Amino acid sequence: MNKPVSDIKAAPMAFIDLAAQQRRIEGAIRNAIDGVLAHGQYILGPEVKALEDQLAAYCRAKHALGCSSGTDAIVIALMALDAKPGDAVFVPSFTFAATAEAVALVGATPVFVDCIAEKYNMDPGSLEMAIDMIVREGMYRPVGVIAVDMLGQPADFNRIGAIARKNGYWLIDDAAQSFGAMLDNRRVGTLATITTTSFFPAKPLGCYGDGGAMFTDDDRLAGLMRSILFHGRGADKYDNVRIGMNGRIDTIQAAILIEKLKIFDDELDKRNQVARRYCDLLRDICRVPELIEGATTTWAQFTIIVKHRDDVAAKLKAAGVPTAIYYPKPLHMQTAYKAYPAVPGGLPVSEAMAETVLSLPMHPYLDVETQDRIVAAVKAALR
Ligand SMILES: *Cc1c(COP(=O)(O)O)cnc(C)c1O
């Protein structure tokens, strides 16, 4: 049917513009996929090893292992660390469900910890209170901490790492959003006992399907994870020495990631430029993200904190500006997780954040004109 001329609009604004990235490297991606079709090694082809070597070199971790998703990466890490029923693992509540889900999947108990407003990450003081509670109650054996690098900024690994070490706990960095970020000149991938990441398409380094990786400097843990992600293999693939899973990354996804890694640093620069501009233009009218000392971020999301968030989001939608909410409900309030222990005194910061966070369009290809339109719409909505 013919539409009246007044209804014809420009292409809708993208929240994350994967199409712009694809246009930039389409030839290289198609060549990479063709290469896999030509050799036909769809499972653990040469691109998987090449990708792992490049990922390890990128973040200067001793070992990088490709796997099937960011969620499986956490499960595999927990299995290698022998997390099991009766164990308590401290996790932030203000995160994507996968962080706590992986703990529950291995039969251990997630214990929810509050976060710090504007920095979005685990609050070390809240972690210490949760540890005290679990130790005092004596129902679970506390074994480890999963810190999440929300929105792309490393958690406070200096303080959280010190708490974990003092208690003899292992530490996992759920870096699904932060691969490429740094803390004190160290890349994410080296800040914890094991680091996990996701290559879900919308993450800063994404493939064209599901994928993930684990990083560690520990040879023993690397060997265990290598075995677990291939059905607990021993000397060969029909020698099964432990319970594992099918947790491999596809060769085609590895081939795609190798091409995306080539432009990744440039994309991180562009994300930083976009974020800096957002901060400068919005700082006076709403709360913008803050970085901890010594940290860089991937700006997986650019999230502001506003009162009457749902009203602001509706106004932006009407103005043609897409937004998203990461995350509308903290995990300790979710049906699937509310029976698990949480830090005494509750999680007021996580609960307030869930009601006030609003993520604006963020990707390396966001041009200045579009960004100005977004900022103008935010200003109008907050007026
Ligand atoms: C995306 C994400 C995951 C899960 O990654 P998948 O690849 O989708 O399984 C885990 N944790 C956090 C914090 C995430 O953002």
The ligand as an SDF file (V2000), in Angstrom:
LIG
                    3D

 15 15  0  0  0  0  0  0  0  0999 V2000
   26.3430  -11.3220   27.8570 C   0  0  0  0  0  0  0  0  0  0  0  0
   26.7480  -11.6610   29.2410 C   0  0  0  0  0  0  0  0  0  0  0  0
   26.9530  -12.9950   29.6440 C   0  0  0  0  0  0  0  0  0  0  0  0
   26.5990  -14.1730   28.7990 C   0  0  0  0  0  0  0  0  0  0  0  0
   27.2100  -14.2760   27.5640 O   0  0  0  0  0  0  0  0  0  0  0  0
   26.5380  -15.2100   26.4440 P   0  0  0  0  0  0  0  0  0  0  0  0
   27.6140  -15.2670   25.4040 O   0  0  0  0  0  0  0  0  0  0  0  0
   25.3010  -14.5370   25.9520 O   0  0  0  0  0  0  0  0  0  0  0  0
   26.2720  -16.5350   27.0410 O   0  0  0  0  0  0  0  0  0  0  0  0
   27.4230  -13.2280   30.9280 C   0  0  0  0  0  0  0  0  0  0  0  0
   27.6490  -12.2290   31.7820 N   0  0  0  0  0  0  0  0  0  0  0  0
   27.4490  -10.9330   31.4390 C   0  0  0  0  0  0  0  0  0  0  0  0
   27.7520   -9.8740   32.4320 C   0  0  0  0  0  0  0  0  0  0  0  0
   26.9720  -10.6090   30.1650 C   0  0  0  0  0  0  0  0  0  0  0  0
   26.7690   -9.3320   29.8390 O   0  0  0  0  0  0  0  0  0  0  0  0
  1  2  1  0
  2  3  1  0
  2 14  2  0
  3  4  1  0
  3 10  2  0
  4  5  1  0
  5  6  1  0
  6  7  2  0
  6  8  1  0
  6  9  1  0
 10 11  1  0
 11 12  2  0
 12 13  1  0
 12 14  1  0
 14 15  1  0
M  END
$$$$
